[in-house]
Amino acid sequence: MSTFAYIRVSTIVQSHSSQEFEIRSYCRKNHIHVDHWVSESVSGTIAVEKRTLGRLIDKMSGGDLLICSELSRLGRNMLMIMGVLNQCASKGISIHTIKDNFDLSDNINSKIIAFAFALAAEIERTLISQRTKEALAAKKLEGVRLGRPVGSSKKREILKCREGEIISLLESGSSISMVAKLLGIHRNTLRRYLADRNII
């Protein structure tokens, strides 16, 4: 039996360090030794079989343990997360997620909890995205310019205030260029902001 730690960030400019710190702290507290560390920089929307995670699960065996910071590291939507959980359950692989505080083993209770969590997260993301798009559309109809603020520092302050909207739009599949256009800023300005803030 082996223990694998899995880390995923969405872009190469983001740091793996925070997730690694969480996993190391968790393992130290629970006296768990990690045999293999696996990390990748890839969007959670990419199919699991095309990611390092898919290859990792393929080579894992029954009794192995997979540790990650939270369920969202496994995938960006409910079906993808459930696919990973079901694949691991069928092979007898356990999954521990730290932030969610879930111990996902091959038992019915864990499967029900995981399904409920993933479903709730997916519904919440959809609702937030819908509300954000409706609010932006309403502002445009009212003639409010989602315009380019004057001065670099002021731009960053506005982006910071609207960070929740930006994340929701990106998670719903909108591109950086599309979000930047809605906000009335250059896509490079938004890209630099996201990189500096380490935002998925």
PyMOL CGO cylinders between C-alpha atoms (Angstrom):
from pymol import cmd
from pymol.cgo import CYLINDER

trace = [
    CYLINDER, 0.00, 0.00, 0.00, 1.32, 3.41, -0.99, 0.3, 1, 1, 1, 1, 1, 1,
    CYLINDER, 1.32, 3.41, -0.99, 0.31, 6.99, -0.25, 0.3, 1, 1, 1, 1, 1, 1,
    CYLINDER, 0.31, 6.99, -0.25, 0.20, 9.53, -3.07, 0.3, 1, 1, 1, 1, 1, 1,
    CYLINDER, 0.20, 9.53, -3.07, -0.08, 13.32, -2.66, 0.3, 1, 1, 1, 1, 1, 1,
    CYLINDER, -0.08, 13.32, -2.66, -1.70, 15.12, -5.59, 0.3, 1, 1, 1, 1, 1, 1,
    CYLINDER, -1.70, 15.12, -5.59, -1.39, 18.85, -6.29, 0.3, 1, 1, 1, 1, 1, 1,
    CYLINDER, -1.39, 18.85, -6.29, -2.99, 20.78, -9.14, 0.3, 1, 1, 1, 1, 1, 1,
    CYLINDER, -2.99, 20.78, -9.14, -2.88, 24.43, -10.14, 0.3, 1, 1, 1, 1, 1, 1,
    CYLINDER, -2.88, 24.43, -10.14, -4.48, 25.85, -13.27, 0.3, 1, 1, 1, 1, 1, 1,
    CYLINDER, -4.48, 25.85, -13.27, -1.59, 27.86, -14.70, 0.3, 1, 1, 1, 1, 1, 1,
    CYLINDER, -1.59, 27.86, -14.70, 2.19, 27.60, -14.74, 0.3, 1, 1, 1, 1, 1, 1,
    CYLINDER, 2.19, 27.60, -14.74, 2.47, 30.98, -12.99, 0.3, 1, 1, 1, 1, 1, 1,
    CYLINDER, 2.47, 30.98, -12.99, 0.66, 29.71, -9.91, 0.3, 1, 1, 1, 1, 1, 1,
    CYLINDER, 0.66, 29.71, -9.91, 2.51, 28.18, -6.99, 0.3, 1, 1, 1, 1, 1, 1,
    CYLINDER, 2.51, 28.18, -6.99, 2.12, 24.62, -5.72, 0.3, 1, 1, 1, 1, 1, 1,
    CYLINDER, 2.12, 24.62, -5.72, 3.50, 25.63, -2.33, 0.3, 1, 1, 1, 1, 1, 1,
    CYLINDER, 3.50, 25.63, -2.33, 0.24, 26.34, -0.48, 0.3, 1, 1, 1, 1, 1, 1,
    CYLINDER, 0.24, 26.34, -0.48, -1.27, 22.96, -1.37, 0.3, 1, 1, 1, 1, 1, 1,
    CYLINDER, -1.27, 22.96, -1.37, 2.00, 21.20, -0.54, 0.3, 1, 1, 1, 1, 1, 1,
    CYLINDER, 2.00, 21.20, -0.54, 2.09, 22.96, 2.84, 0.3, 1, 1, 1, 1, 1, 1,
    CYLINDER, 2.09, 22.96, 2.84, -1.48, 21.85, 3.63, 0.3, 1, 1, 1, 1, 1, 1,
    CYLINDER, -1.48, 21.85, 3.63, -0.75, 18.25, 2.70, 0.3, 1, 1, 1, 1, 1, 1,
    CYLINDER, -0.75, 18.25, 2.70, 2.52, 18.11, 4.65, 0.3, 1, 1, 1, 1, 1, 1,
    CYLINDER, 2.52, 18.11, 4.65, 0.83, 19.60, 7.73, 0.3, 1, 1, 1, 1, 1, 1,
    CYLINDER, 0.83, 19.60, 7.73, -2.06, 17.15, 7.47, 0.3, 1, 1, 1, 1, 1, 1,
    CYLINDER, -2.06, 17.15, 7.47, 0.25, 14.16, 7.07, 0.3, 1, 1, 1, 1, 1, 1,
    CYLINDER, 0.25, 14.16, 7.07, 2.50, 15.25, 9.93, 0.3, 1, 1, 1, 1, 1, 1,
    CYLINDER, 2.50, 15.25, 9.93, -0.52, 15.67, 12.21, 0.3, 1, 1, 1, 1, 1, 1,
    CYLINDER, -0.52, 15.67, 12.21, -1.97, 12.27, 11.25, 0.3, 1, 1, 1, 1, 1, 1,
    CYLINDER, -1.97, 12.27, 11.25, 1.38, 10.41, 11.11, 0.3, 1, 1, 1, 1, 1, 1,
    CYLINDER, 1.38, 10.41, 11.11, 1.05, 9.63, 7.40, 0.3, 1, 1, 1, 1, 1, 1,
    CYLINDER, 1.05, 9.63, 7.40, 4.10, 9.10, 5.20, 0.3, 1, 1, 1, 1, 1, 1,
    CYLINDER, 4.10, 9.10, 5.20, 3.77, 10.23, 1.58, 0.3, 1, 1, 1, 1, 1, 1,
    CYLINDER, 3.77, 10.23, 1.58, 5.53, 7.82, -0.77, 0.3, 1, 1, 1, 1, 1, 1,
    CYLINDER, 5.53, 7.82, -0.77, 5.00, 9.76, -3.99, 0.3, 1, 1, 1, 1, 1, 1,
    CYLINDER, 5.00, 9.76, -3.99, 4.33, 13.44, -4.77, 0.3, 1, 1, 1, 1, 1, 1,
    CYLINDER, 4.33, 13.44, -4.77, 2.53, 14.24, -8.03, 0.3, 1, 1, 1, 1, 1, 1,
    CYLINDER, 2.53, 14.24, -8.03, 1.79, 17.76, -9.27, 0.3, 1, 1, 1, 1, 1, 1,
    CYLINDER, 1.79, 17.76, -9.27, 0.58, 19.34, -12.50, 0.3, 1, 1, 1, 1, 1, 1,
    CYLINDER, 0.58, 19.34, -12.50, -0.31, 22.74, -13.91, 0.3, 1, 1, 1, 1, 1, 1,
    CYLINDER, -0.31, 22.74, -13.91, -3.49, 22.22, -15.90, 0.3, 1, 1, 1, 1, 1, 1,
    CYLINDER, -3.49, 22.22, -15.90, -7.07, 23.45, -15.95, 0.3, 1, 1, 1, 1, 1, 1,
    CYLINDER, -7.07, 23.45, -15.95, -9.57, 21.34, -14.03, 0.3, 1, 1, 1, 1, 1, 1,
    CYLINDER, -9.57, 21.34, -14.03, -11.78, 21.37, -17.12, 0.3, 1, 1, 1, 1, 1, 1,
    CYLINDER, -11.78, 21.37, -17.12, -9.36, 19.10, -19.00, 0.3, 1, 1, 1, 1, 1, 1,
    CYLINDER, -9.36, 19.10, -19.00, -10.54, 15.47, -19.10, 0.3, 1, 1, 1, 1, 1, 1,
    CYLINDER, -10.54, 15.47, -19.10, -9.01, 13.39, -16.31, 0.3, 1, 1, 1, 1, 1, 1,
    CYLINDER, -9.01, 13.39, -16.31, -7.60, 10.79, -18.70, 0.3, 1, 1, 1, 1, 1, 1,
    CYLINDER, -7.60, 10.79, -18.70, -5.61, 13.54, -20.43, 0.3, 1, 1, 1, 1, 1, 1,
    CYLINDER, -5.61, 13.54, -20.43, -4.10, 14.73, -17.15, 0.3, 1, 1, 1, 1, 1, 1,
    CYLINDER, -4.10, 14.73, -17.15, -1.35, 13.39, -14.91, 0.3, 1, 1, 1, 1, 1, 1,
    CYLINDER, -1.35, 13.39, -14.91, -4.10, 12.55, -12.42, 0.3, 1, 1, 1, 1, 1, 1,
    CYLINDER, -4.10, 12.55, -12.42, -5.60, 10.01, -14.83, 0.3, 1, 1, 1, 1, 1, 1,
    CYLINDER, -5.60, 10.01, -14.83, -2.25, 8.27, -15.34, 0.3, 1, 1, 1, 1, 1, 1,
    CYLINDER, -2.25, 8.27, -15.34, -1.69, 8.30, -11.58, 0.3, 1, 1, 1, 1, 1, 1,
    CYLINDER, -1.69, 8.30, -11.58, -5.02, 6.60, -10.82, 0.3, 1, 1, 1, 1, 1, 1,
    CYLINDER, -5.02, 6.60, -10.82, -4.35, 4.02, -13.54, 0.3, 1, 1, 1, 1, 1, 1,
    CYLINDER, -4.35, 4.02, -13.54, -1.14, 2.91, -11.84, 0.3, 1, 1, 1, 1, 1, 1,
    CYLINDER, -1.14, 2.91, -11.84, -2.52, 2.99, -8.27, 0.3, 1, 1, 1, 1, 1, 1,
    CYLINDER, -2.52, 2.99, -8.27, -3.69, -0.24, -6.65, 0.3, 1, 1, 1, 1, 1, 1,
    CYLINDER, -3.69, -0.24, -6.65, -6.26, -1.34, -4.11, 0.3, 1, 1, 1, 1, 1, 1,
    CYLINDER, -6.26, -1.34, -4.11, -5.39, -0.13, -0.62, 0.3, 1, 1, 1, 1, 1, 1,
    CYLINDER, -5.39, -0.13, -0.62, -3.47, 2.89, -1.89, 0.3, 1, 1, 1, 1, 1, 1,
    CYLINDER, -3.47, 2.89, -1.89, -4.29, 6.34, -0.55, 0.3, 1, 1, 1, 1, 1, 1,
    CYLINDER, -4.29, 6.34, -0.55, -4.60, 9.57, -2.55, 0.3, 1, 1, 1, 1, 1, 1,
    CYLINDER, -4.60, 9.57, -2.55, -4.36, 12.84, -0.59, 0.3, 1, 1, 1, 1, 1, 1,
    CYLINDER, -4.36, 12.84, -0.59, -5.21, 16.28, -1.99, 0.3, 1, 1, 1, 1, 1, 1,
    CYLINDER, -5.21, 16.28, -1.99, -6.11, 19.65, -0.51, 0.3, 1, 1, 1, 1, 1, 1,
    CYLINDER, -6.11, 19.65, -0.51, -9.77, 19.60, -1.65, 0.3, 1, 1, 1, 1, 1, 1,
    CYLINDER, -9.77, 19.60, -1.65, -12.16, 17.84, -4.02, 0.3, 1, 1, 1, 1, 1, 1,
    CYLINDER, -12.16, 17.84, -4.02, -12.00, 20.69, -6.54, 0.3, 1, 1, 1, 1, 1, 1,
    CYLINDER, -12.00, 20.69, -6.54, -8.38, 19.68, -7.29, 0.3, 1, 1, 1, 1, 1, 1,
    CYLINDER, -8.38, 19.68, -7.29, -9.78, 16.51, -8.88, 0.3, 1, 1, 1, 1, 1, 1,
    CYLINDER, -9.78, 16.51, -8.88, -12.05, 18.31, -11.35, 0.3, 1, 1, 1, 1, 1, 1,
    CYLINDER, -12.05, 18.31, -11.35, -14.02, 21.44, -12.15, 0.3, 1, 1, 1, 1, 1, 1,
    CYLINDER, -14.02, 21.44, -12.15, -17.54, 19.95, -12.21, 0.3, 1, 1, 1, 1, 1, 1,
    CYLINDER, -17.54, 19.95, -12.21, -19.68, 17.37, -10.48, 0.3, 1, 1, 1, 1, 1, 1,
    CYLINDER, -19.68, 17.37, -10.48, -19.52, 14.70, -13.17, 0.3, 1, 1, 1, 1, 1, 1,
    CYLINDER, -19.52, 14.70, -13.17, -15.73, 14.87, -13.41, 0.3, 1, 1, 1, 1, 1, 1,
    CYLINDER, -15.73, 14.87, -13.41, -15.26, 14.65, -9.64, 0.3, 1, 1, 1, 1, 1, 1,
    CYLINDER, -15.26, 14.65, -9.64, -17.75, 11.78, -9.36, 0.3, 1, 1, 1, 1, 1, 1,
    CYLINDER, -17.75, 11.78, -9.36, -15.97, 9.99, -12.19, 0.3, 1, 1, 1, 1, 1, 1,
    CYLINDER, -15.97, 9.99, -12.19, -12.68, 10.15, -10.30, 0.3, 1, 1, 1, 1, 1, 1,
    CYLINDER, -12.68, 10.15, -10.30, -14.31, 9.02, -7.04, 0.3, 1, 1, 1, 1, 1, 1,
    CYLINDER, -14.31, 9.02, -7.04, -16.09, 6.12, -8.71, 0.3, 1, 1, 1, 1, 1, 1,
    CYLINDER, -16.09, 6.12, -8.71, -12.93, 5.02, -10.51, 0.3, 1, 1, 1, 1, 1, 1,
    CYLINDER, -12.93, 5.02, -10.51, -10.98, 5.08, -7.25, 0.3, 1, 1, 1, 1, 1, 1,
    CYLINDER, -10.98, 5.08, -7.25, -13.76, 3.28, -5.37, 0.3, 1, 1, 1, 1, 1, 1,
    CYLINDER, -13.76, 3.28, -5.37, -13.90, 0.53, -7.99, 0.3, 1, 1, 1, 1, 1, 1,
    CYLINDER, -13.90, 0.53, -7.99, -10.14, -0.04, -7.58, 0.3, 1, 1, 1, 1, 1, 1,
    CYLINDER, -10.14, -0.04, -7.58, -10.27, 0.11, -3.77, 0.3, 1, 1, 1, 1, 1, 1,
    CYLINDER, -10.27, 0.11, -3.77, -8.34, 3.38, -3.62, 0.3, 1, 1, 1, 1, 1, 1,
    CYLINDER, -8.34, 3.38, -3.62, -9.07, 5.74, -0.71, 0.3, 1, 1, 1, 1, 1, 1,
    CYLINDER, -9.07, 5.74, -0.71, -9.10, 9.54, -1.07, 0.3, 1, 1, 1, 1, 1, 1,
    CYLINDER, -9.10, 9.54, -1.07, -8.51, 12.02, 1.74, 0.3, 1, 1, 1, 1, 1, 1,
    CYLINDER, -8.51, 12.02, 1.74, -9.30, 15.70, 1.12, 0.3, 1, 1, 1, 1, 1, 1,
    CYLINDER, -9.30, 15.70, 1.12, -8.04, 18.18, 3.68, 0.3, 1, 1, 1, 1, 1, 1,
    CYLINDER, -8.04, 18.18, 3.68, -10.13, 21.35, 3.38, 0.3, 1, 1, 1, 1, 1, 1,
    CYLINDER, -10.13, 21.35, 3.38, -13.36, 19.40, 2.86, 0.3, 1, 1, 1, 1, 1, 1,
    CYLINDER, -13.36, 19.40, 2.86, -12.42, 17.08, 5.73, 0.3, 1, 1, 1, 1, 1, 1,
    CYLINDER, -12.42, 17.08, 5.73, -13.63, 14.05, 3.79, 0.3, 1, 1, 1, 1, 1, 1,
    CYLINDER, -13.63, 14.05, 3.79, -12.39, 10.49, 4.06, 0.3, 1, 1, 1, 1, 1, 1,
    CYLINDER, -12.39, 10.49, 4.06, -13.59, 8.93, 0.83, 0.3, 1, 1, 1, 1, 1, 1,
    CYLINDER, -13.59, 8.93, 0.83, -13.26, 5.18, 1.01, 0.3, 1, 1, 1, 1, 1, 1,
    CYLINDER, -13.26, 5.18, 1.01, -15.05, 2.39, -0.80, 0.3, 1, 1, 1, 1, 1, 1,
    CYLINDER, -15.05, 2.39, -0.80, -18.26, 2.51, 1.24, 0.3, 1, 1, 1, 1, 1, 1,
    CYLINDER, -18.26, 2.51, 1.24, -21.77, 3.76, 0.55, 0.3, 1, 1, 1, 1, 1, 1,
    CYLINDER, -21.77, 3.76, 0.55, -21.66, 6.58, 3.11, 0.3, 1, 1, 1, 1, 1, 1,
    CYLINDER, -21.66, 6.58, 3.11, -18.58, 8.13, 1.57, 0.3, 1, 1, 1, 1, 1, 1,
    CYLINDER, -18.58, 8.13, 1.57, -20.08, 7.89, -1.92, 0.3, 1, 1, 1, 1, 1, 1,
    CYLINDER, -20.08, 7.89, -1.92, -23.27, 9.61, -0.79, 0.3, 1, 1, 1, 1, 1, 1,
    CYLINDER, -23.27, 9.61, -0.79, -21.33, 12.40, 0.97, 0.3, 1, 1, 1, 1, 1, 1,
    CYLINDER, -21.33, 12.40, 0.97, -19.07, 12.92, -2.02, 0.3, 1, 1, 1, 1, 1, 1,
    CYLINDER, -19.07, 12.92, -2.02, -22.02, 13.04, -4.42, 0.3, 1, 1, 1, 1, 1, 1,
    CYLINDER, -22.02, 13.04, -4.42, -23.91, 15.53, -2.26, 0.3, 1, 1, 1, 1, 1, 1,
    CYLINDER, -23.91, 15.53, -2.26, -20.87, 17.78, -1.91, 0.3, 1, 1, 1, 1, 1, 1,
    CYLINDER, -20.87, 17.78, -1.91, -20.06, 17.75, -5.60, 0.3, 1, 1, 1, 1, 1, 1,
    CYLINDER, -20.06, 17.75, -5.60, -23.69, 18.38, -6.56, 0.3, 1, 1, 1, 1, 1, 1,
    CYLINDER, -23.69, 18.38, -6.56, -24.01, 21.30, -4.16, 0.3, 1, 1, 1, 1, 1, 1,
    CYLINDER, -24.01, 21.30, -4.16, -20.75, 22.84, -5.39, 0.3, 1, 1, 1, 1, 1, 1,
    CYLINDER, -20.75, 22.84, -5.39, -21.81, 22.50, -9.02, 0.3, 1, 1, 1, 1, 1, 1,
    CYLINDER, -21.81, 22.50, -9.02, -25.23, 24.06, -8.40, 0.3, 1, 1, 1, 1, 1, 1,
    CYLINDER, -25.23, 24.06, -8.40, -23.65, 26.93, -6.46, 0.3, 1, 1, 1, 1, 1, 1,
    CYLINDER, -23.65, 26.93, -6.46, -21.15, 27.66, -9.24, 0.3, 1, 1, 1, 1, 1, 1,
    CYLINDER, -21.15, 27.66, -9.24, -23.95, 27.65, -11.82, 0.3, 1, 1, 1, 1, 1, 1,
    CYLINDER, -23.95, 27.65, -11.82, -26.14, 30.00, -9.78, 0.3, 1, 1, 1, 1, 1, 1,
    CYLINDER, -26.14, 30.00, -9.78, -23.28, 32.42, -9.07, 0.3, 1, 1, 1, 1, 1, 1,
    CYLINDER, -23.28, 32.42, -9.07, -22.33, 32.47, -12.75, 0.3, 1, 1, 1, 1, 1, 1,
    CYLINDER, -22.33, 32.47, -12.75, -25.92, 33.07, -13.82, 0.3, 1, 1, 1, 1, 1, 1,
    CYLINDER, -25.92, 33.07, -13.82, -26.42, 35.90, -11.31, 0.3, 1, 1, 1, 1, 1, 1,
    CYLINDER, -26.42, 35.90, -11.31, -23.14, 37.52, -12.35, 0.3, 1, 1, 1, 1, 1, 1,
    CYLINDER, -23.14, 37.52, -12.35, -23.98, 37.42, -16.05, 0.3, 1, 1, 1, 1, 1, 1,
    CYLINDER, -23.98, 37.42, -16.05, -27.47, 38.81, -15.43, 0.3, 1, 1, 1, 1, 1, 1,
    CYLINDER, -27.47, 38.81, -15.43, -26.08, 41.63, -13.28, 0.3, 1, 1, 1, 1, 1, 1,
    CYLINDER, -26.08, 41.63, -13.28, -23.49, 42.57, -15.89, 0.3, 1, 1, 1, 1, 1, 1,
    CYLINDER, -23.49, 42.57, -15.89, -26.08, 42.49, -18.67, 0.3, 1, 1, 1, 1, 1, 1,
    CYLINDER, -26.08, 42.49, -18.67, -28.44, 44.69, -16.62, 0.3, 1, 1, 1, 1, 1, 1,
    CYLINDER, -28.44, 44.69, -16.62, -25.69, 47.25, -16.00, 0.3, 1, 1, 1, 1, 1, 1,
    CYLINDER, -25.69, 47.25, -16.00, -24.89, 47.42, -19.71, 0.3, 1, 1, 1, 1, 1, 1,
    CYLINDER, -24.89, 47.42, -19.71, -28.59, 47.97, -20.52, 0.3, 1, 1, 1, 1, 1, 1,
    CYLINDER, -28.59, 47.97, -20.52, -28.68, 50.78, -17.95, 0.3, 1, 1, 1, 1, 1, 1,
    CYLINDER, -28.68, 50.78, -17.95, -25.82, 52.43, -19.79, 0.3, 1, 1, 1, 1, 1, 1,
    CYLINDER, -25.82, 52.43, -19.79, -23.30, 51.81, -17.05, 0.3, 1, 1, 1, 1, 1, 1,
    CYLINDER, -23.30, 51.81, -17.05, -19.87, 51.57, -18.62, 0.3, 1, 1, 1, 1, 1, 1,
    CYLINDER, -19.87, 51.57, -18.62, -18.00, 48.57, -17.31, 0.3, 1, 1, 1, 1, 1, 1,
    CYLINDER, -18.00, 48.57, -17.31, -15.13, 50.72, -18.28, 0.3, 1, 1, 1, 1, 1, 1,
    CYLINDER, -15.13, 50.72, -18.28, -11.47, 51.02, -17.99, 0.3, 1, 1, 1, 1, 1, 1,
    CYLINDER, -11.47, 51.02, -17.99, -10.53, 52.80, -14.75, 0.3, 1, 1, 1, 1, 1, 1,
    CYLINDER, -10.53, 52.80, -14.75, -8.00, 55.59, -14.77, 0.3, 1, 1, 1, 1, 1, 1,
    CYLINDER, -8.00, 55.59, -14.77, -4.61, 54.67, -13.41, 0.3, 1, 1, 1, 1, 1, 1,
    CYLINDER, -4.61, 54.67, -13.41, -3.03, 51.29, -12.75, 0.3, 1, 1, 1, 1, 1, 1,
    CYLINDER, -3.03, 51.29, -12.75, -3.64, 51.22, -8.98, 0.3, 1, 1, 1, 1, 1, 1,
    CYLINDER, -3.64, 51.22, -8.98, -7.29, 52.14, -9.42, 0.3, 1, 1, 1, 1, 1, 1,
    CYLINDER, -7.29, 52.14, -9.42, -7.69, 49.34, -11.98, 0.3, 1, 1, 1, 1, 1, 1,
    CYLINDER, -7.69, 49.34, -11.98, -6.34, 46.82, -9.51, 0.3, 1, 1, 1, 1, 1, 1,
    CYLINDER, -6.34, 46.82, -9.51, -8.67, 48.08, -6.78, 0.3, 1, 1, 1, 1, 1, 1,
    CYLINDER, -8.67, 48.08, -6.78, -11.68, 47.66, -9.05, 0.3, 1, 1, 1, 1, 1, 1,
    CYLINDER, -11.68, 47.66, -9.05, -10.53, 44.19, -10.09, 0.3, 1, 1, 1, 1, 1, 1,
    CYLINDER, -10.53, 44.19, -10.09, -10.09, 43.27, -6.44, 0.3, 1, 1, 1, 1, 1, 1,
    CYLINDER, -10.09, 43.27, -6.44, -13.62, 44.45, -5.61, 0.3, 1, 1, 1, 1, 1, 1,
    CYLINDER, -13.62, 44.45, -5.61, -15.03, 42.36, -8.47, 0.3, 1, 1, 1, 1, 1, 1,
    CYLINDER, -15.03, 42.36, -8.47, -12.82, 39.35, -7.89, 0.3, 1, 1, 1, 1, 1, 1,
    CYLINDER, -12.82, 39.35, -7.89, -15.78, 37.12, -7.03, 0.3, 1, 1, 1, 1, 1, 1,
    CYLINDER, -15.78, 37.12, -7.03, -17.50, 37.94, -10.33, 0.3, 1, 1, 1, 1, 1, 1,
    CYLINDER, -17.50, 37.94, -10.33, -14.29, 37.33, -12.27, 0.3, 1, 1, 1, 1, 1, 1,
    CYLINDER, -14.29, 37.33, -12.27, -13.72, 33.91, -10.67, 0.3, 1, 1, 1, 1, 1, 1,
    CYLINDER, -13.72, 33.91, -10.67, -17.33, 32.88, -11.30, 0.3, 1, 1, 1, 1, 1, 1,
    CYLINDER, -17.33, 32.88, -11.30, -17.14, 33.85, -14.97, 0.3, 1, 1, 1, 1, 1, 1,
    CYLINDER, -17.14, 33.85, -14.97, -13.86, 32.00, -15.46, 0.3, 1, 1, 1, 1, 1, 1,
    CYLINDER, -13.86, 32.00, -15.46, -15.18, 28.90, -13.70, 0.3, 1, 1, 1, 1, 1, 1,
    CYLINDER, -15.18, 28.90, -13.70, -18.25, 28.92, -15.92, 0.3, 1, 1, 1, 1, 1, 1,
    CYLINDER, -18.25, 28.92, -15.92, -16.02, 28.64, -18.97, 0.3, 1, 1, 1, 1, 1, 1,
    CYLINDER, -16.02, 28.64, -18.97, -15.60, 32.27, -20.01, 0.3, 1, 1, 1, 1, 1, 1,
    CYLINDER, -15.60, 32.27, -20.01, -12.17, 33.09, -21.40, 0.3, 1, 1, 1, 1, 1, 1,
    CYLINDER, -12.17, 33.09, -21.40, -9.89, 35.76, -19.96, 0.3, 1, 1, 1, 1, 1, 1,
    CYLINDER, -9.89, 35.76, -19.96, -10.45, 37.83, -23.10, 0.3, 1, 1, 1, 1, 1, 1,
    CYLINDER, -10.45, 37.83, -23.10, -14.23, 37.59, -22.71, 0.3, 1, 1, 1, 1, 1, 1,
    CYLINDER, -14.23, 37.59, -22.71, -14.15, 38.58, -19.02, 0.3, 1, 1, 1, 1, 1, 1,
    CYLINDER, -14.15, 38.58, -19.02, -11.73, 41.44, -19.74, 0.3, 1, 1, 1, 1, 1, 1,
    CYLINDER, -11.73, 41.44, -19.74, -14.07, 42.73, -22.45, 0.3, 1, 1, 1, 1, 1, 1,
    CYLINDER, -14.07, 42.73, -22.45, -17.04, 42.65, -20.06, 0.3, 1, 1, 1, 1, 1, 1,
    CYLINDER, -17.04, 42.65, -20.06, -15.02, 44.60, -17.49, 0.3, 1, 1, 1, 1, 1, 1,
    CYLINDER, -15.02, 44.60, -17.49, -13.76, 47.06, -20.10, 0.3, 1, 1, 1, 1, 1, 1,
    CYLINDER, -13.76, 47.06, -20.10, -10.08, 46.36, -19.52, 0.3, 1, 1, 1, 1, 1, 1,
    CYLINDER, -10.08, 46.36, -19.52, -7.28, 44.91, -21.62, 0.3, 1, 1, 1, 1, 1, 1,
    CYLINDER, -7.28, 44.91, -21.62, -6.91, 41.14, -21.40, 0.3, 1, 1, 1, 1, 1, 1,
    CYLINDER, -6.91, 41.14, -21.40, -3.22, 41.46, -20.44, 0.3, 1, 1, 1, 1, 1, 1,
    CYLINDER, -3.22, 41.46, -20.44, -4.18, 43.67, -17.48, 0.3, 1, 1, 1, 1, 1, 1,
    CYLINDER, -4.18, 43.67, -17.48, -6.58, 41.00, -16.25, 0.3, 1, 1, 1, 1, 1, 1,
    CYLINDER, -6.58, 41.00, -16.25, -4.07, 38.21, -16.93, 0.3, 1, 1, 1, 1, 1, 1,
    CYLINDER, -4.07, 38.21, -16.93, -1.38, 40.00, -14.89, 0.3, 1, 1, 1, 1, 1, 1,
    CYLINDER, -1.38, 40.00, -14.89, -3.85, 40.58, -12.06, 0.3, 1, 1, 1, 1, 1, 1,
    CYLINDER, -3.85, 40.58, -12.06, -4.86, 36.90, -11.99, 0.3, 1, 1, 1, 1, 1, 1,
    CYLINDER, -4.86, 36.90, -11.99, -1.21, 35.82, -12.00, 0.3, 1, 1, 1, 1, 1, 1,
    CYLINDER, -1.21, 35.82, -12.00, -0.28, 38.19, -9.17, 0.3, 1, 1, 1, 1, 1, 1,
    CYLINDER, -0.28, 38.19, -9.17, -3.28, 37.09, -7.09, 0.3, 1, 1, 1, 1, 1, 1,
    CYLINDER, -3.28, 37.09, -7.09, -2.65, 33.39, -7.79, 0.3, 1, 1, 1, 1, 1, 1,
    CYLINDER, -2.65, 33.39, -7.79, -6.28, 32.97, -8.87, 0.3, 1, 1, 1, 1, 1, 1,
    CYLINDER, -6.28, 32.97, -8.87, -7.54, 29.88, -10.71, 0.3, 1, 1, 1, 1, 1, 1,
]
cmd.load_cgo(trace, "trace")
